[in-house]
Amino acid sequence: MTTVSLPWDRAAGLMLATAAGDALGAGYEFGPPLPTDTQVQMKGGNGFNWAPGEWTDDTSMAVPILQMVAAGRDLRDEEVLDEIVGKWLDWARDAKDVGVQIQQVFGRMEARSASAARVAAGQVHESHGRSAGNGSLMRTAPVVLGYLDDPAALADAARAVSDLTHYETDAGDACVLWCLAMRHAVLTAGLDVRVGLDALPAQRRDRWAALITEAEERQPADFERNGWVVQALQGAWSAIVHRPATDASHLRLALEAAVRGGRDTDTVAAIAGGLLGARWGASAVPAEWRRLVHGWPGLRGGDLVRLALHAIDPQHAADAERMDYAGWGDLSALVRHPFDDRVWLGAVGALDKLPPEVDAVVSLCRVGTAQVPAAIAASNRVEVWLIDQDDPAQNPNLDHVLLDAADAIAALRAEGRTVLLHCVQAQSRTPSVAALYAARHLGVPVKEAFDAVVAALPNAHPKRFLREAVLRLGE
């Protein structure tokens, strides 16, 4: 995942962070607000017996939308909406959890079609007098990826997908606002949920502007009815704006704050995750979460990233089985880390001749879907979004990514794993992260660590921007 440039990282982050927020909140759903010092973990469990890192119905319902967008389909096309509805119905047959309102809609449908879904949604509204649950906002993130170049079309598509199950205008309005905010974040790295107000009917803009202001003045836990789409949006925005947005750690801190708000924790965190991921990128999602995130239909976080990249560029090679590095020179480097003999350092060619004891891989360059040997469990593979270019725009989260990669090695080692750390040629990224790991986790002075790692690798020549960052972070 490492040779692409912005807004690739942010586009991929939109989906990955949605799923991460969803999985983080799954273990706390229906619970009360938590104290601000409570540690939040991706623990799973709860009433639906989620596995750690398993996403819920929030992301599961987003997957068919993402698949359609990745295939270049227009979500305003009735046939496309028919296909999405059909996929939802298939999923719902044996899903662990289907939201109450959506389950009622599916139960009233007389055909597998978008029109039947809209009719059923209207009937549910008439029977209850309201239908503005948060179930369409929770799944709306992938809509953005099909319309980055057309905000008007994005607003139309967001409302069209919402209307399939949610009749009330609040639900559609919320999806329009959040989608336009996510688009703005992907394109500009800005956080502004007000950018979509003009896309709403004029008579509803002032109300939504006041609701956004209220979210900024209150805490996530104050929105006790966050199963209602309005308070779900408010809770998500509150969690985002009340945490310092100074660096990539904002993503983690704000998602944890969303979960501490209590009640519909998975959905509020999933909603927040879409906007946070669009702002900070996939590279800001902690490796400890990326290792775990998975869900229906047998996908993992990396699969969501690949689909997202295809959504914005159908020619993207994200799903290639092997990345072709022919012509890159010597790819055979493979040595033991000078300060930890259960960490191997190598080039990408090492994946084809792994030492038998290696059972975990940390990749600092792009790898194909079948390039890491199948014997390495998916949860023991970490792909790091680190671009080997000294343009700061290519690595806006550089410090976070370097520290996260070093910490990922340490976490795998703490589990008793033997780790291969590699990039393409083991020239720049591999020695840099290896030195930071030694300084941060093995107590080796950082300059000593750097010198020893460079001496051990035959072609090592770290780029200045990486060397300077590691020397600074390793002090």
C-alpha positions as CSV (number, residue, x, y, z in Angstrom):
1,M,0.0,0.0,0.0
2,T,3.0,2.3,-0.1
3,T,3.6,3.9,-3.5
4,V,0.3,5.7,-3.8
5,S,-0.2,9.4,-3.1
6,L,-2.9,11.5,-1.6
7,P,-5.9,11.4,-1.7
8,W,-5.4,7.6,-1.9
9,D,-4.6,7.3,1.8
10,R,-7.6,9.4,2.8
11,A,-10.0,7.6,0.4
12,A,-9.0,4.3,1.8
13,G,-9.1,5.6,5.3
14,L,-12.7,6.5,4.9
15,M,-13.8,2.9,4.7
16,L,-11.1,1.3,7.0
17,A,-11.8,3.7,9.8
18,T,-15.6,3.2,9.5
19,A,-15.0,-0.5,10.0
20,A,-12.5,0.1,12.8
21,G,-14.9,2.4,14.7
22,D,-17.7,-0.1,14.2
23,A,-15.6,-3.0,15.5
24,L,-14.3,-0.9,18.4
25,G,-17.8,0.0,19.5
26,A,-19.2,-3.4,19.1
27,G,-18.2,-4.6,22.5
28,Y,-19.8,-1.7,24.3
29,E,-23.1,-1.4,22.5
30,F,-26.2,-0.7,24.7
31,G,-23.9,0.1,27.6
32,P,-23.9,3.3,29.6
33,P,-21.4,6.2,29.0
34,L,-17.9,5.5,30.3
35,P,-15.6,7.7,32.3
36,T,-13.1,9.6,30.2
37,D,-10.2,7.6,31.6
38,T,-11.7,4.3,30.7
39,Q,-9.5,2.3,28.3
40,V,-11.4,1.3,25.2
41,Q,-10.4,-2.0,23.5
42,M,-11.4,-3.8,20.4
43,K,-12.6,-6.7,22.5
44,G,-15.7,-8.0,20.8
45,G,-18.2,-10.0,22.8
46,N,-21.4,-8.3,24.0
47,G,-24.9,-9.8,23.3
48,F,-24.1,-10.8,19.7
49,N,-20.8,-12.6,20.6
50,W,-18.7,-10.5,18.2
51,A,-15.2,-11.7,17.7
52,P,-12.5,-9.1,18.6
53,G,-12.3,-6.8,15.6
54,E,-15.5,-8.1,14.0
55,W,-17.6,-5.3,12.4
56,T,-21.4,-5.3,12.9
57,D,-24.3,-4.6,10.6
58,D,-23.1,-1.0,10.2
59,T,-20.2,-2.0,8.0
60,S,-21.8,-5.1,6.6
61,M,-24.6,-3.0,5.0
62,A,-21.9,-0.7,3.6
63,V,-20.1,-3.5,1.8
64,P,-22.6,-4.0,-1.0
65,I,-22.6,-0.2,-1.6
66,L,-18.8,-0.2,-1.7
67,Q,-18.8,-3.2,-4.1
68,M,-21.1,-1.3,-6.5
69,V,-19.0,1.8,-6.4
70,A,-15.8,-0.2,-6.9
71,A,-17.3,-1.7,-9.9
72,G,-18.0,1.7,-11.4
73,R,-21.8,1.6,-10.9
74,D,-23.9,4.7,-10.3
75,L,-25.9,4.5,-7.1
76,R,-28.6,6.6,-8.6
77,D,-29.4,3.8,-11.1
78,E,-32.5,1.9,-10.0
79,E,-31.0,-1.4,-11.2
80,V,-27.9,-0.8,-9.0
81,L,-30.2,-0.1,-6.0
82,D,-32.1,-3.3,-6.7
83,E,-28.8,-5.2,-6.5
84,I,-27.8,-3.6,-3.3
85,V,-31.2,-4.4,-1.7
86,G,-30.8,-8.0,-2.9
87,K,-27.4,-8.3,-1.2
88,W,-28.8,-6.8,2.0
89,L,-31.6,-9.4,2.0
90,D,-29.2,-12.2,1.5
91,W,-27.0,-10.9,4.3
92,A,-30.0,-10.5,6.7
93,R,-31.0,-14.1,6.5
94,D,-28.3,-15.2,8.9
95,A,-26.7,-12.0,10.2
96,K,-25.9,-11.8,13.8
97,D,-27.7,-8.5,14.1
98,V,-30.0,-6.5,11.9
99,G,-31.2,-3.1,13.2
100,V,-34.8,-3.1,14.4
101,Q,-36.1,-0.5,11.8
102,I,-34.3,-2.2,8.9
103,Q,-35.5,-5.6,10.0
104,Q,-39.0,-4.3,9.9
105,V,-38.5,-2.8,6.5
106,F,-37.1,-6.1,5.2
107,G,-40.0,-8.0,6.8
108,R,-42.6,-5.9,4.9
109,M,-41.0,-6.2,1.5
110,E,-43.0,-8.0,-1.2
111,A,-40.1,-8.2,-3.8
112,R,-36.3,-8.0,-3.9
113,S,-36.2,-4.5,-5.3
114,A,-35.5,-0.9,-4.4
115,S,-39.0,0.1,-5.1
116,A,-40.3,-2.6,-2.7
117,A,-37.9,-1.4,-0.1
118,R,-39.0,2.2,-0.4
119,V,-42.7,1.1,-0.1
120,A,-41.9,-0.9,3.0
121,A,-39.9,2.0,4.5
122,G,-43.0,4.2,4.0
123,Q,-45.2,1.6,5.7
124,V,-42.8,1.4,8.7
125,H,-42.9,5.1,9.0
126,E,-46.7,5.3,8.9
127,S,-47.0,2.5,11.5
128,H,-44.7,4.2,14.0
129,G,-45.0,7.9,13.0
130,R,-41.3,8.1,12.8
131,S,-38.5,6.4,10.9
132,A,-35.3,8.4,11.5
133,G,-33.1,5.7,13.0
134,N,-29.4,5.9,12.4
135,G,-29.3,2.8,10.1
136,S,-28.7,4.7,6.8
137,L,-26.1,7.1,8.2
138,M,-24.0,4.2,9.6
139,R,-23.6,2.7,6.1
140,T,-23.2,5.9,4.0
141,A,-19.4,6.3,3.8
142,P,-18.8,4.3,0.6
143,V,-21.2,6.5,-1.3
144,V,-18.6,9.3,-1.2
145,L,-16.1,7.3,-3.2
146,G,-18.2,7.3,-6.3
147,Y,-18.7,11.0,-6.5
148,L,-15.6,12.8,-5.4
149,D,-15.7,15.0,-8.5
150,D,-19.5,15.8,-8.3
151,P,-20.9,17.1,-5.0
152,A,-24.4,17.5,-6.4
153,A,-24.5,13.9,-7.6
154,L,-23.1,12.8,-4.2
155,A,-25.9,14.5,-2.4
156,D,-28.5,12.8,-4.7
157,A,-26.9,9.4,-4.3
158,A,-26.6,9.7,-0.6
159,R,-30.3,10.4,-0.3
160,A,-31.2,7.7,-2.8
161,V,-29.4,5.0,-0.8
162,S,-30.8,6.3,2.5
163,D,-34.4,6.3,1.2
164,L,-34.2,2.6,0.6
165,T,-34.8,1.9,4.2
166,H,-35.4,5.3,5.9
167,Y,-38.4,7.3,4.9
168,E,-38.0,10.3,7.2
169,T,-36.2,13.4,5.8
170,D,-33.8,13.6,8.8
171,A,-32.1,10.4,7.7
172,G,-31.6,11.6,4.2
173,D,-30.4,15.0,5.4
174,A,-27.9,13.5,7.8
175,C,-26.5,11.3,5.0
176,V,-26.1,14.3,2.7
177,L,-24.4,16.3,5.3
178,W,-22.0,13.6,6.4
179,C,-21.2,12.5,2.9
180,L,-20.3,16.0,1.8
181,A,-18.2,16.5,4.9
182,M,-16.3,13.2,4.1
183,R,-15.8,14.3,0.5
184,H,-14.4,17.6,1.7
185,A,-12.1,15.8,4.1
186,V,-10.8,13.4,1.4
187,L,-10.1,16.3,-1.0
188,T,-8.8,19.0,1.4
189,A,-7.9,17.2,4.7
190,G,-10.4,19.6,6.4
191,L,-13.0,18.8,9.0
192,D,-16.2,20.8,8.4
193,V,-19.6,19.2,8.6
194,R,-21.2,22.5,7.6
195,V,-20.0,22.3,4.0
196,G,-23.1,20.4,3.0
197,L,-25.7,22.7,4.5
198,D,-26.4,24.4,1.2
199,A,-27.3,21.0,-0.3
200,L,-30.3,20.7,2.0
201,P,-33.7,22.2,1.3
202,A,-33.6,25.9,2.4
203,Q,-36.2,25.5,5.1
204,R,-34.1,22.8,6.9
205,R,-30.7,24.4,6.9
206,D,-31.0,26.6,9.9
207,R,-32.2,23.7,12.0
208,W,-29.3,21.6,11.1
209,A,-26.8,24.4,11.6
210,A,-28.2,24.8,15.1
211,L,-27.9,21.0,15.7
212,I,-24.3,21.1,14.6
213,T,-23.6,24.0,17.0
214,E,-25.2,22.0,19.8
215,A,-22.9,19.1,19.1
216,E,-19.9,21.3,19.4
217,E,-21.1,22.6,22.8
218,R,-21.9,19.3,24.4
219,Q,-20.2,16.0,25.0
220,P,-21.0,12.6,23.2
221,A,-22.6,11.2,26.4
222,D,-25.1,14.1,26.4
223,F,-26.8,12.6,23.3
224,E,-28.8,9.9,25.1
225,R,-31.0,9.1,22.1
226,N,-28.2,8.3,19.7
227,G,-30.2,5.6,18.0
228,W,-31.9,8.6,16.4
229,V,-30.0,9.7,13.3
230,V,-29.8,13.3,14.5
231,Q,-28.2,12.5,17.8
232,A,-26.0,9.9,16.2
233,L,-24.6,12.5,14.0
234,Q,-24.3,14.9,16.9
235,G,-22.6,12.3,19.0
236,A,-20.1,11.5,16.3
237,W,-19.3,15.2,15.6
238,S,-19.0,16.0,19.3
239,A,-16.4,13.2,19.7
240,I,-14.5,14.6,16.8
241,V,-14.4,18.2,17.7
242,H,-13.7,17.7,21.4
243,R,-10.4,15.9,20.8
244,P,-7.2,17.8,19.6
245,A,-7.0,17.5,15.8
246,T,-3.3,18.2,15.7
247,D,-2.0,14.9,14.3
248,A,-3.1,11.4,13.3
249,S,-3.6,10.4,16.9
250,H,-6.8,12.4,16.7
251,L,-8.4,9.4,14.8
252,R,-7.9,7.0,17.7
253,L,-8.7,9.5,20.5
254,A,-12.0,10.6,18.8
255,L,-13.1,7.1,18.1
256,E,-12.5,6.1,21.7
257,A,-14.4,9.2,22.8
258,A,-17.3,8.2,20.6
259,V,-17.4,4.7,22.2
260,R,-17.3,6.3,25.7
261,G,-20.4,8.2,24.9
262,G,-22.3,5.0,25.4
263,R,-25.5,3.4,24.1
264,D,-25.3,2.9,20.3
265,T,-21.5,2.8,20.4
266,D,-20.7,0.9,17.3
267,T,-22.8,3.1,15.1
268,V,-21.7,6.4,16.5
269,A,-18.1,5.3,16.2
270,A,-18.6,4.0,12.7
271,I,-20.1,7.3,11.6
272,A,-17.3,9.2,13.3
273,G,-14.8,6.8,11.7
274,G,-15.9,7.6,8.2
275,L,-15.1,11.3,8.6
276,L,-12.0,10.7,10.7
277,G,-10.6,8.3,8.1
278,A,-11.4,10.7,5.3
279,R,-9.4,13.4,7.2
280,W,-6.4,11.4,8.5
281,G,-6.2,8.4,6.1
282,A,-5.8,4.6,6.4
283,S,-2.3,5.3,7.7
284,A,-3.8,6.8,10.9
285,V,-5.7,3.6,11.8
286,P,-3.5,1.8,14.4
287,A,-1.9,-1.4,13.4
288,E,-3.3,-3.2,16.4
289,W,-6.8,-2.5,15.0
290,R,-5.9,-3.2,11.4
291,R,-4.8,-6.7,12.4
292,L,-8.2,-7.5,13.9
293,V,-10.8,-5.8,11.7
294,H,-12.9,-8.2,9.7
295,G,-16.5,-9.2,9.0
296,W,-19.2,-10.1,6.5
297,P,-18.8,-11.4,3.8
298,G,-15.4,-12.9,4.8
299,L,-13.5,-9.7,4.3
300,R,-10.8,-8.0,6.3
301,G,-9.7,-4.4,6.6
302,G,-7.3,-4.7,3.8
303,D,-10.1,-5.8,1.5
304,L,-12.0,-2.7,2.3
305,V,-8.9,-0.7,1.4
306,R,-8.5,-2.5,-1.9
307,L,-12.2,-1.9,-2.8
308,A,-11.9,1.8,-1.9
309,L,-8.9,2.2,-4.1
310,H,-10.7,0.6,-7.0
311,A,-13.6,2.9,-6.4
312,I,-11.6,6.0,-7.1
313,D,-9.4,4.4,-9.8
314,P,-10.7,1.2,-11.6
315,Q,-7.1,0.7,-13.0
316,H,-5.6,0.5,-9.5
317,A,-3.5,-2.6,-9.0
318,A,-4.7,-3.0,-5.4
319,D,-6.0,-6.5,-5.9
320,A,-3.0,-7.9,-7.9
321,E,-1.9,-11.3,-6.5
322,R,1.7,-10.2,-6.7
323,M,3.3,-6.8,-7.1
324,D,5.8,-6.8,-9.9
325,Y,9.1,-5.4,-8.7
326,A,11.1,-6.7,-11.7
327,G,13.8,-4.2,-12.6
328,W,14.1,-2.9,-9.0
329,G,17.5,-4.5,-8.6
330,D,18.6,-6.9,-5.8
331,L,15.6,-8.1,-3.9
332,S,17.3,-11.0,-2.0
333,A,18.5,-9.2,1.2
334,L,17.6,-11.2,4.4
335,V,19.5,-10.8,7.7
336,R,18.7,-11.0,11.3
337,H,18.2,-7.9,13.3
338,P,21.4,-7.1,15.1
339,F,19.6,-6.6,18.4
340,D,16.8,-9.2,18.2
341,D,17.5,-12.5,16.4
342,R,13.7,-13.2,16.1
343,V,13.3,-10.3,13.8
344,W,14.4,-10.7,10.3
345,L,15.1,-7.8,8.0
346,G,14.8,-8.2,4.3
347,A,13.7,-7.1,0.8
348,V,10.5,-8.2,-0.8
349,G,12.1,-11.3,-2.3
350,A,12.4,-12.7,1.2
351,L,8.7,-13.5,1.1
352,D,9.6,-16.2,-1.4
353,K,12.1,-17.8,0.9
354,L,10.9,-17.2,4.4
355,P,12.9,-18.8,7.2
356,P,10.7,-21.6,8.6
357,E,10.4,-19.9,12.0
358,V,8.9,-16.7,10.6
359,D,5.2,-16.5,11.5
360,A,4.5,-12.8,11.2
361,V,5.2,-10.2,8.5
362,V,5.4,-6.4,8.6
363,S,5.4,-5.0,5.1
364,L,6.6,-1.5,4.5
365,C,5.9,-1.6,0.7
366,R,2.9,-2.7,-1.4
367,V,2.4,-6.5,-1.6
368,G,0.0,-8.5,-3.6
369,T,-2.9,-10.4,-2.1
370,A,-1.1,-13.7,-2.5
371,Q,2.5,-12.4,-2.0
372,V,2.7,-13.1,1.7
373,P,2.7,-16.9,2.2
374,A,-0.7,-18.3,3.1
375,A,0.9,-20.0,6.2
376,I,1.2,-16.5,7.8
377,A,-2.2,-15.9,9.6
378,A,-4.0,-12.8,8.4
379,S,-3.9,-11.4,11.9
380,N,-0.1,-11.6,11.9
381,R,0.3,-9.5,8.7
382,V,0.7,-5.8,8.9
383,E,0.8,-3.5,5.9
384,V,2.2,-0.1,6.6
385,W,1.4,2.9,4.5
386,L,4.9,4.5,4.3
387,I,5.9,6.2,1.1
388,D,9.7,6.2,0.3
389,Q,9.6,9.8,-1.0
390,D,10.8,12.9,0.9
391,D,7.9,15.1,-0.2
392,P,6.1,15.7,3.1
393,A,2.8,15.6,1.3
394,Q,3.4,11.9,0.6
395,N,3.7,11.0,4.3
396,P,1.5,13.5,6.3
397,N,1.3,11.1,9.2
398,L,5.0,10.2,9.1
399,D,5.7,10.2,12.8
400,H,2.6,8.2,13.6
401,V,3.3,5.6,10.9
402,L,6.9,5.1,12.0
403,L,6.0,4.7,15.6
404,D,3.0,2.5,14.8
405,A,5.2,0.2,12.6
406,A,7.8,-0.1,15.4
407,D,5.1,-0.8,17.9
408,A,3.6,-3.4,15.7
409,I,6.8,-5.4,15.6
410,A,7.0,-5.1,19.4
411,A,3.4,-6.3,19.8
412,L,4.1,-9.4,17.5
413,R,7.2,-10.2,19.4
414,A,5.4,-9.9,22.7
415,E,3.0,-12.6,21.4
416,G,6.0,-14.9,20.8
417,R,6.1,-14.3,17.0
418,T,9.2,-14.3,14.8
419,V,8.8,-11.4,12.5
420,L,10.0,-10.5,9.0
421,L,10.2,-6.7,8.5
422,H,10.7,-5.8,4.8
423,C,10.3,-3.2,2.1
424,V,11.2,-3.6,-1.6
425,Q,15.0,-3.6,-1.4
426,A,15.7,-3.2,2.3
427,Q,17.5,0.1,1.6
428,S,15.6,2.8,3.3
429,R,12.3,1.9,5.0
430,T,13.4,-1.4,6.5
431,P,16.6,-0.1,8.2
432,S,14.7,3.0,9.5
433,V,11.9,1.1,11.1
434,A,14.3,-1.6,12.4
435,A,16.4,1.1,14.1
436,L,13.4,2.8,15.7
437,Y,12.1,-0.6,17.0
438,A,15.5,-1.2,18.7
439,A,15.6,2.3,20.2
440,R,12.0,2.3,21.3
441,H,11.6,-1.2,22.6
442,L,15.0,-2.7,23.2
443,G,16.7,0.2,24.9
444,V,19.4,0.7,22.3
445,P,20.6,4.3,21.7
446,V,19.0,5.3,18.5
447,K,22.2,6.3,16.6
448,E,23.9,3.0,17.7
449,A,20.8,1.1,16.5
450,F,20.8,2.9,13.1
451,D,24.5,2.3,12.5
452,A,24.2,-1.4,13.4
453,V,21.2,-2.0,11.3
454,V,22.7,-0.2,8.3
455,A,25.9,-2.3,8.7
456,A,23.9,-5.5,8.8
457,L,21.9,-4.9,5.6
458,P,24.1,-5.0,2.5
459,N,22.3,-2.3,0.5
460,A,21.1,-0.1,3.2
461,H,21.0,3.6,2.5
462,P,18.1,5.3,4.4
463,K,16.8,8.5,2.9
464,R,17.5,11.6,4.9
465,F,13.9,12.3,5.8
466,L,13.5,8.9,7.4
467,R,16.8,9.0,9.1
468,E,16.1,12.4,10.6
469,A,12.6,11.3,11.7
470,V,13.9,8.1,13.4
471,L,16.7,9.9,15.1
472,R,14.2,12.4,16.5
473,L,11.6,9.9,17.5
474,G,14.1,7.5,19.0
475,E,15.6,9.9,21.5
